[in-house]
Amino acid sequence: GQNIDQPTEMTATEGAIVQINCTYQTSGFNGLFWYQQHAGEAPTFLSYNVLDGLEEKGRFSSFLSRSKGYSYLLLKELQMKDSASYLCAVRDDKIIFGKGTRLHILP
Amino acid sequence: DAEITQSPRHKITETGRQVTLACHQTWNHNNMFWYRQDLGHGLRLIHYSYGVQDTNKGEVSDGYSVSRSNTEDLPLTLESAASSQTSVYFCASSESRQVPYEQYFGPGTRLTVT
């Protein structure tokens, strides 16, 4: 079966670093996505990993270990606008989403 | 600019009525998807299409149908609306030929079934 797990909620402080973990068990694997979704809005694409290792894009980085079925999204220099839900999604023949992690940023 | 739109943005309907939600994209993407999003469940795939005349069932397809007669549109029909189908519905599209194939989402339709 398909299963994608991530924490329901996390809290961090403005200016700090936070890591959001995602573990998955899927029948196939053709890549892992991270999306950001602000309340009341549509998800927007953040990152994509298909090979093991770290992909860096500005303040955001995403890591993948295929052998462990594990990924994380790292957010640096947190800003208040980073308060949002972060969705992990795995692609086999279609894209399946986890339930999302709601990130709260404290001033 | 290319975009993906959904209509209506809000809809209230009665149990048992047929409802159609529209999705239109101007990117010329082959792949289109319908999701519903509910508290505690995240985004769940309803139906998807990889091209004209192609449709496939997702994980929560019961009570829903789609048809793909052209590249730009994938309407979602609720055959007989039920209260359990009250949700926010997102349409998405993606390019099939270029990595990373990320999905672009429409603004969503909030559907209430009374």
Interface residues (C-beta under 8 A of the other chain):
Chain A: Q2 G31 F33 E41 A42 P43 T44 F45 Y48 V50 L87 A89 R91 K94 I95 I96 F97 G98 K99 G100
Chain B: F33 Y35 G40 H41 G42 L43 R44 L45 Y48 N56 G58 E59 F90 V99 P100 Y101 E102 Q103 Y104 F105 G106 P107 G108
